[in-house]
């Protein structure tokens, strides 16, 4: 059984690498002068991995699909960590794998407002030298409301028709407010481990504030995003630390007759505040992670398929006792447009 799981994990990684390589190969062979399809403005979606509320996970995948079309879909997110199983320098380590299966979507209310939501299912495994621990179940659901600010280029008043003509700007701004709901089970006994983020849910209702800025110029685009998670205390008097996430991604759009290809490369990071329990701050429960990401997305009239791979560039979590490792995400969305 272990060999089967290992082979399945290998297959997932091979598929991910092959998907990105094929996309980059198309990118390198592209010779036509292409431009972005301005009927579908490029914009990163804010969909938050539920594990991110558990302090250590998910920050790299706070940015989801590149295409801003209305959709419903599924996404698989894998993240891995290594934690010390003890307080000494030579203490043994544990291997932690976070598997998250998500239903997510984006539904427009009108031209300026839309709602995004995510419902995750978690399957977490922790391997010690002499035993294993698993926990699974539905995680914390997230719902966000978004406002898109329309921006236009400065009017040339030397032209007689300037009063009636407005040209759309290359800049896009979106502002979001939302909630993460305590739909996932919180187990207090798991907080005694080195990585208390090994949880299906947090047991708390958290507030989320986000802002996204996108700049498009011909084939290229740049996205910058900031997100703040304001955590609350759960019924066990346990409160994960507030979290600040940021990201910047450079992407290239290749528009063909039947599809649009968008490879991208980016940087992202998370800053975590300390955890509090029974009103007391727990030392060495804060930290930072800085990541590099490579990915691509292919969109057609009816489908959006994407993949990205993330590795930490630098990190300091729980006093250095928790080490983030590779993460990747695969998703398939069905367009509602």
N, C-alpha and C positions, 0 to 999 in steps of 0.2 A: 504493500500500500504506500509506503514511504517513497519507493522508487517511482510509482505512478504519479504521486504528487510532485516529485522533483522534475519528472519529465514534463508534466503539465506546465510547471513554472518556466521551464526552459522553452517550451513551445510559445508561451506568451511573450517571452523576451525576444525570441527569434522573429515572431510576427511583428512586434513593435519596431525592431531595428529594420526589418525588411520594408515595412511601410514607409518609414522615414527616408530610407535610402532610395526607394523608388521615386518618392516625391522630389527629393533633391536631384535625382537624375533627370527628371522631367524639367526641373528648374534650370539645370545646367545646359540642357539641350534647347531651351526656349530661345528662339531667335527673333520672334516678332516683336514689334513695338506695341506693348500692351498697356492698358490703364485699368484702374479699378472701376468696377461697375458702380457708378454713383447712384443707381437705383436701389442698391443694397449697401448702404454705408457700412464700412468695416468698423466693428466695435466689439471689444471684449465683453463677454457677459460676466456678471458677478454671481457665481453659484458657490456656496461655501461648503466645503467638506465638513461634515458633522464632527469629525475627530478633532478639528482645529480648536473646538471649545474645550477639548481635554488637554490643552496646553501644548502638546508636542507635535501633533500631526496636521496634515492637510494644507499648510500654508501655500505650498507650491502650486496647488490646484485650486486656489481661490479664483483664478482666472480660467474660465472654461472655453466655450466655443468662440471662434473668431467671427463667425457670421451672426449678424443680429436679426436674422429671420425668426419669425414666430415658430415655435416647435414644441414637441414633446419627445422625450428620448430616454435612453438608458446610458449609464456611464459606470465603468469599473475603475476603481482607484486602488493601487497597491502602494503601501509605504512600509519601510522596514527600519528597525532601530536595534541598537545593541546597548544593553544596560548592565552595570555592575551589580552582581547579586551579593552585596555585602558592603561594608564600610571601609575595607582596607584596600591598599593599592593593588595587592595581588589577589583580590577577591575574584571568584569566577564570574563569568558574564552570561547573560541570557540573550537569546535571539527573539525578537518580537516582529511578527508580521501582521499588518493591518490590511485586511481585504474589505473593501466597501463597494456595495452594489447600489446604485442610485437610480431612482426615477426622478427626472427633472424636466422643467419646461419653462416656456416664456409665452405669456398671453398678453396681447395689446389691449388696452382699454380705449385709447384713441391715439392720435398722432404723437402726443407728448407723454403719455403715461402708459406704463406696462407693469405687469406683475410677474415675478419669477419665483419659483418654488422648487424644493428638493425634499425627497423622502428617501433616507438611506437605510440599508440593511448592513449590519456589521458582522464580520467573522474574524475574530482576533485570536492569534495563537502566540503563546510564549513558551520557549523551550529552555529549560534549565539543564544542567549536566545530568541530573538523575530523574527528571520528571518533566511533564508538560502541563500547561494550563490553557484552557480555551474558554472563550465567552462569545456569545453571538446573540443577535436579535435586532429588532428595529432600533435605529439611532434617533438622534434629535432632528426633527423636521425644521426646515427654514423657509420663511416666506418674506419676500421683499417687494416693496413698491418703489418704482423708479420714475423719475421725471427727466425727460430729455430737453435740454435747452437748445433752441434753434439759434444758430449763429450765422450771420451773413457778412459778406465782404463789405468794406467801406465803400460807400457810393461815390462815384466820380461826379461831382456836381458841375463839372464843365460840360457834361453831356445833357442835352435838353430832356432826354427821357429818364433821367435819374429818379424822378418821383415814383415811377411805376415799376422800375426794374430793380430786382433784388437778387443778387447772385449768392448762392449758398457758400459759406466759408468752408475751408479745408479742416477747420477745427470742429470737434464735437464734445460737448460736456454733458455728463449724466450724473444725477444725484440720487442716492438711494437710502431708504430707511426700512428696517425690518426687524424681525424677531426670530430667534432660535428657540423652539419650544421643547419642553422636557418630555418628549415622547419616548426617549430611550431610557433603559434601566440603569440606575447608578448603584454601584456596589461599594459600600464604604470600606469593606475589607481589602479591596484592591488598592486603596490609597496608601496602604502601608508598604507597598513595593517601591523600588527606586523610581520607577516611571508611573506615577499615578494617572497618566493619560491613557493607560491601558484600560479603557472603559467603553462600553457600548453607548452610554449617554452621560450627561452631566447632572441631571436632576434639577437643572435651573433654567429659568427663562432669561435669555440674554438679549441685549439690544445691539443692533448693527447699524453702522453709518458708513456709507461708501461714496466715493467720487471717482469718476473716470474721465480722462481727457484723451482724445484720439486725434492725431494729426495725419491726414492723408495727402500724399503728393504723388500723382501719377501711379507708378507701380508699387511704391513703398508706403509704409505707414508706421507710425510709432504710437504705442499706447502706454499711458502712465496711470497708475491707479493707487489709491490710498483707501484702506479699510480699517475701521476701529470696532472692536468687539467689547462691549461693556458687560461684564459678567455679573451675575447676581448670586446670592447665597441660596443653596438648596435646603431641603427640610432636614438634612443631616448637619446643618450649620457648617457646610463646606463650600468654599468659593474659589473656583479656579481664577487665576490672575487675568486681568484685562489683557487684550492682545491688540497689537498694531501691526498690520500687514501692508506691504508695499510691493510694487512690481513695475517693470518697464520691459516692453517687448517690441522688437523690430520685426516687421513682417513684410513679405513680398507677395503681391497678388498677380497670378497668371490666369487670365480669363480666356477660356476656349469656348467653342460653340455649345458644348453640352455640360461643361463643368468649370469650376473655379478652384484653382490650387493655391494654397497659402502656407508656404513654409515659414517658420519664425524661429527666432532665437531671443532669449530674454534673461533677465536677472530678477530675482524676487527675494523677499526676506520677511522675517517675523521677529517681533520683539515681545516677550512675555513678561508680565509682572508676577510677583510672588503670590503663591497660594495662601489663603487664610482658612484656618479651622478653629471653630469656637471663639472667633474674634481675634485669634493670635496669628501673626505672620509666621509662616514656616520658612526657615532659612534654606538657601540653595534650591529654591523652586522656581527661580526666574531664569531668563536666558535669551539668547539670540540665535538665529539661523539665517545664513545668507546663501542663496542657491543660484545655480545656473540651469537653464532649461532649453531644450531643443525639441521642436515638434513640427507638425504639419496638419493641415486640414483640407479635405476635399468636399466641396459642396456641389450638388446638382439641383435640379428643379424640385426633387422630392426628398432628398436625403442629405445629411451632413455627417461625414465620417472624420474622426480626428484622433490623434495620438500625440502624446508628449512624454518626454523623459527628463527627469530632474536629478541632479546630484548636488549635495551641499559643497560649497566652496569654503566656508568657515562656519563654525558653530561653537556655542558654549551653553549647554543645557544642564540644569540641575547640578551646577558646580562641576561640570565635565563628566558626570556619571552616566549621562545618556548621550549616545552618539547616533545621529540620524544618518541613514544610508540611502540607497537608491529609492526612487519613487517613479511610478509611471501611471499613465491614465489612457484609457481607450473609451471612445464614446460613439454612439450611433443615434442620430436624431432624425425625426420625421417632420418635415416642414409643414406648417399650417397655412402658409401663404398661398 
